[in-house]
Amino acid sequence: MASPAVKKAITEAAAHYVKPEGKVFQYGTAGVFPYEGVSFAQDQSTPPPHKPPAIVRLLTSKLADRKPWRSDLLNTVVFAVGLLAGLRSKKLSGQWIGVMVTASHNPAEDNGVKLIDPMGEMLEAEWEQYATRLANAPLDQIADVYDELVKEIDVKMTNPARVVFARDTRASGSRLVGVLNAALTATEVEFIDFKYMTTPQLHYVVRCKNTLGTQYEYGVPTEQGYYEKLAASFKKVMKGVKVQGSLTVDCANGVGGPKLRDLIKYLDSALDIKVVNDDVINPDSLNFDCGADYVKTKQRAPPSSKAAPLDRCASLDGDADRLVYYFVDESNVFRLLDGDRIATLAASFIGDLARNAGIAQKLKIGVVQTAYANGASTDYIEKVLKLPIICTNTGVKHLHHAALRFDVGVYFEANGHGTVTFSENALKVIKNTEPQSPAQQHSLECLQALTDLINQAVGDALSDMLLVEAILAHKGWSPKEWLGTYTDLPSRLVRVEVHDRSIFKAYDAERKLESPVGLQGKIESLQSRYNKGRSFARASGTEDAVRVYAEAASRSEADDLATRVANAVREAGTEAQ
């Protein structure tokens, strides 16, 4: 159990904050952020079981729009996360836990918080309920709830507790880090503040600190160690080849800007990078008309872009865990190379290296996708690359876990968040295989370097950028040739408002609906009328709405299929009222 002194310190520290009344907090994946975090239900009271609340991610608000309680909305949640981070570390015998304060691709006025487990992965699902309980505890009782969790989880309080944390460039970050500091200090947690970092850099540091001195040592747990590892492995991968032309990188006016400039210093001119949209002096410019989310959703380059036709361009998001590529062709048409394209590029290259190294039969290489992956990319992977695919529910946590089922698992969401994982067996095979020729030796050395270049803990825009540049150099491809590997099917995403989203229950990796009864049959009947037609409906995790995805051989067919399925969903939702 927690000592009286610790409980007193928690109560005194919590007294500095104000919990907003009438709000229900929940830790989960639903919300506007693409990662685990704490959310709150907008309903003023606990909703009835048959209808889940509308969940949104906890955000700070613009000062001008802020209600009296709004300024403290995220304070109490960050305080609860700080308490939980210390408990998580103690439960794991003092392993380092990470806390990242960021709102990723969202507007500058927003913010959020997430926990990072010892190997750089997301918080174990079982612990989400504990975060929910702490976040909902009245502040004058939070020390008692903390003590209850100590007993329930069976935490040995004599164990050390260690936490590392960082934040992105948002103006509210310094205040929230202060709240986190207060929670960690009250519970006597050893902590290190890494100040400004990209989210993937903190994931890297957490994994490095917990593997230091073991056979699984991942690297030096510092920002410099991160740069040195990426730069050294990139140079090894690039042995014998050279990048053609320059790369213009839009950094979303976020933390990725200064961190990319730091990385460039370690690359020793191995890559010509033009950094744009890296204004971190003006916090309001973060993600405004720029960044990976803007490019992906708007299907165009940032308005500030000065790129000429066929220039190679890339965009990061606000905390640099997403990456998309793009260019403008000779006819001045915008061409996007999103996460699906990065996944196929990486899978193709790694598959080629494995075959050339003579180890393809010893490794199970596969790709993980969601229902939102374009059908053309799926066909290309299965029919051209001849690699197996696992389709899983949306959300990075689901994709990452599925990727671990392969020796080499490639996963990228269409939004550009993803990575490649290597199993222990894959690492041993790559390291211990004796080359039978210079060509095999070159391929094995390249694969070995890739295992260091790729941030296997989490999607990392800077690491993924170097991976893409290396592959394009090896293949001798321009963005236009990369685009030419397959042609995306035209697609459409439609939002349909419904009275109760909970009646739309999906299965088969969210590709089919088991209820409302009869709706799936209608969707299948509709899609069968179109050339290469495919459609599915998925309930939103944040609002009473259903998102309908449709694709077909032509733009008109995709649009028509989406409209008809949306009408069927709307009708089914109305009948269920």
SULKACOR-V881221 format. One record per residue. N is the residue number from 1. RES is the residue in one small letter. OMEGA is omega as a letter, one per 30 degrees, with the letter a starting at -180 (none if undefined). Layout:
N;RES;OMEGA + N;RES;OMEGA
This chain:
1;m;l + 2;a;a + 3;s;l + 4;p;a + 5;a;l + 6;v;l + 7;k;l + 8;k;l + 9;a;l + 10;i;a + 11;t;a + 12;e;l + 13;a;a + 14;a;a + 15;a;a + 16;h;a + 17;y;a + 18;v;l + 19;k;l + 20;p;a + 21;e;l + 22;g;l + 23;k;l + 24;v;a + 25;f;l + 26;q;l + 27;y;a + 28;g;a + 29;t;a + 30;a;l + 31;g;a + 32;v;l + 33;f;a + 34;p;l + 35;y;l + 36;e;l + 37;g;l + 38;v;a + 39;s;l + 40;f;l + 41;a;a + 42;q;a + 43;d;a + 44;q;l + 45;s;l + 46;t;a + 47;p;l + 48;p;a + 49;p;a + 50;h;a + 51;k;a + 52;p;a + 53;p;l + 54;a;a + 55;i;l + 56;v;a + 57;r;l + 58;l;a + 59;l;l + 60;t;a + 61;s;l + 62;k;a + 63;l;a + 64;a;a + 65;d;a + 66;r;l + 67;k;a + 68;p;a + 69;w;a + 70;r;a + 71;s;a + 72;d;a + 73;l;a + 74;l;a + 75;n;a + 76;t;l + 77;v;l + 78;v;l + 79;f;l + 80;a;l + 81;v;l + 82;g;l + 83;l;a + 84;l;l + 85;a;l + 86;g;l + 87;l;a + 88;r;l + 89;s;l + 90;k;a + 91;k;a + 92;l;l + 93;s;l + 94;g;l + 95;q;a + 96;w;l + 97;i;a + 98;g;l + 99;v;a + 100;m;l + 101;v;a + 102;t;l + 103;a;l + 104;s;a + 105;h;a + 106;n;a + 107;p;a + 108;a;a + 109;e;a + 110;d;l + 111;n;a + 112;g;a + 113;v;l + 114;k;l + 115;l;a + 116;i;a + 117;d;a + 118;p;a + 119;m;l + 120;g;a + 121;e;l + 122;m;a + 123;l;l + 124;e;a + 125;a;a + 126;e;a + 127;w;l + 128;e;l + 129;q;l + 130;y;l + 131;a;l + 132;t;a + 133;r;l + 134;l;a + 135;a;a + 136;n;a + 137;a;l + 138;p;a + 139;l;l + 140;d;l + 141;q;a + 142;i;l + 143;a;l + 144;d;l + 145;v;l + 146;y;a + 147;d;l + 148;e;l + 149;l;l + 150;v;a + 151;k;a + 152;e;a + 153;i;a + 154;d;l + 155;v;l + 156;k;a + 157;m;l + 158;t;l + 159;n;l + 160;p;l + 161;a;a + 162;r;a + 163;v;l + 164;v;l + 165;f;l + 166;a;a + 167;r;l + 168;d;a + 169;t;a + 170;r;a + 171;a;a + 172;s;a + 173;g;a + 174;s;l + 175;r;a + 176;l;l + 177;v;l + 178;g;l + 179;v;l + 180;l;l + 181;n;a + 182;a;a + 183;a;a + 184;l;l + 185;t;a + 186;a;a + 187;t;l + 188;e;l + 189;v;l + 190;e;a + 191;f;l + 192;i;l + 193;d;a + 194;f;l + 195;k;a + 196;y;l + 197;m;l + 198;t;l + 199;t;l + 200;p;l + 201;q;l + 202;l;l + 203;h;l + 204;y;a + 205;v;a + 206;v;a + 207;r;a + 208;c;a + 209;k;a + 210;n;l + 211;t;a + 212;l;l + 213;g;l + 214;t;l + 215;q;a + 216;y;a + 217;e;a + 218;y;a + 219;g;l + 220;v;a + 221;p;l + 222;t;l + 223;e;l + 224;q;l + 225;g;l + 226;y;a + 227;y;a + 228;e;l + 229;k;a + 230;l;a + 231;a;a + 232;a;a + 233;s;l + 234;f;l + 235;k;l + 236;k;l + 237;v;a + 238;m;a + 239;k;l + 240;g;l + 241;v;a + 242;k;l + 243;v;l + 244;q;l + 245;g;a + 246;s;l + 247;l;l + 248;t;a + 249;v;l + 250;d;a + 251;c;l + 252;a;a + 253;n;a + 254;g;a + 255;v;l + 256;g;a + 257;g;l + 258;p;a + 259;k;l + 260;l;l + 261;r;l + 262;d;l + 263;l;a + 264;i;a + 265;k;a + 266;y;a + 267;l;l + 268;d;l + 269;s;l + 270;a;a + 271;l;l + 272;d;a + 273;i;l + 274;k;a + 275;v;l + 276;v;a + 277;n;a + 278;d;l + 279;d;l + 280;v;l + 281;i;l + 282;n;a + 283;p;a + 284;d;a + 285;s;a + 286;l;l + 287;n;a + 288;f;a + 289;d;l + 290;c;l + 291;g;a + 292;a;a + 293;d;l + 294;y;a + 295;v;a + 296;k;a + 297;t;a + 298;k;a + 299;q;l + 300;r;l + 301;a;l + 302;p;a + 303;p;a + 304;s;a + 305;s;l + 306;k;a + 307;a;l + 308;a;l + 309;p;l + 310;l;l + 311;d;l + 312;r;a + 313;c;l + 314;a;l + 315;s;l + 316;l;l + 317;d;a + 318;g;l + 319;d;l + 320;a;l + 321;d;l + 322;r;l + 323;l;l + 324;v;l + 325;y;l + 326;y;l + 327;f;l + 328;v;a + 329;d;a + 330;e;l + 331;s;l + 332;n;l + 333;v;a + 334;f;a + 335;r;a + 336;l;l + 337;l;a + 338;d;a + 339;g;l + 340;d;a + 341;r;l + 342;i;l + 343;a;a + 344;t;l + 345;l;a + 346;a;a + 347;a;l + 348;s;a + 349;f;a + 350;i;l + 351;g;l + 352;d;a + 353;l;a + 354;a;l + 355;r;a + 356;n;l + 357;a;l + 358;g;a + 359;i;a + 360;a;a + 361;q;a + 362;k;a + 363;l;l + 364;k;a + 365;i;a + 366;g;a + 367;v;l + 368;v;l + 369;q;l + 370;t;l + 371;a;a + 372;y;l + 373;a;a + 374;n;a + 375;g;l + 376;a;l + 377;s;l + 378;t;l + 379;d;a + 380;y;a + 381;i;a + 382;e;a + 383;k;a + 384;v;l + 385;l;l + 386;k;l + 387;l;l + 388;p;l + 389;i;l + 390;i;l + 391;c;a + 392;t;l + 393;n;l + 394;t;a + 395;g;a + 396;v;a + 397;k;a + 398;h;a + 399;l;a + 400;h;l + 401;h;l + 402;a;a + 403;a;a + 404;l;l + 405;r;l + 406;f;l + 407;d;l + 408;v;a + 409;g;a + 410;v;l + 411;y;l + 412;f;l + 413;e;a + 414;a;a + 415;n;l + 416;g;l + 417;h;l + 418;g;a + 419;t;l + 420;v;l + 421;t;l + 422;f;l + 423;s;l + 424;e;l + 425;n;l + 426;a;a + 427;l;l + 428;k;a + 429;v;a + 430;i;a + 431;k;a + 432;n;a + 433;t;l + 434;e;a + 435;p;l + 436;q;l + 437;s;l + 438;p;l + 439;a;l + 440;q;l + 441;q;l + 442;h;a + 443;s;l + 444;l;l + 445;e;l + 446;c;l + 447;l;l + 448;q;l + 449;a;l + 450;l;a + 451;t;l + 452;d;a + 453;l;a + 454;i;l + 455;n;a + 456;q;a + 457;a;a + 458;v;l + 459;g;a + 460;d;a + 461;a;a + 462;l;l + 463;s;a + 464;d;l + 465;m;l + 466;l;l + 467;l;a + 468;v;a + 469;e;l + 470;a;a + 471;i;l + 472;l;l + 473;a;l + 474;h;a + 475;k;a + 476;g;a + 477;w;l + 478;s;l + 479;p;a + 480;k;l + 481;e;l + 482;w;l + 483;l;a + 484;g;a + 485;t;l + 486;y;a + 487;t;l + 488;d;l + 489;l;l + 490;p;a + 491;s;l + 492;r;l + 493;l;a + 494;v;l + 495;r;a + 496;v;l + 497;e;l + 498;v;a + 499;h;a + 500;d;a + 501;r;a + 502;s;a + 503;i;a + 504;f;a + 505;k;a + 506;a;l + 507;y;a + 508;d;l + 509;a;l + 510;e;a + 511;r;a + 512;k;l + 513;l;l + 514;e;l + 515;s;g + 516;p;a + 517;v;l + 518;g;a + 519;l;a + 520;q;l + 521;g;l + 522;k;l + 523;i;a + 524;e;l + 525;s;a + 526;l;a + 527;q;l + 528;s;a + 529;r;a + 530;y;l + 531;n;a + 532;k;a + 533;g;l + 534;r;a + 535;s;l + 536;f;l + 537;a;a + 538;r;l + 539;a;l + 540;s;l + 541;g;a + 542;t;a + 543;e;l + 544;d;l + 545;a;l + 546;v;l + 547;r;a + 548;v;l + 549;y;l + 550;a;l + 551;e;a + 552;a;a + 553;a;a + 554;s;l + 555;r;a + 556;s;l + 557;e;l + 558;a;l + 559;d;a + 560;d;l + 561;l;l + 562;a;a + 563;t;a + 564;r;l + 565;v;l + 566;a;l + 567;n;l + 568;a;l + 569;v;a + 570;r;l + 571;e;l + 572;a;l + 573;g;l + 574;t;a + 575;e;a + 576;a;a + 577;q;none
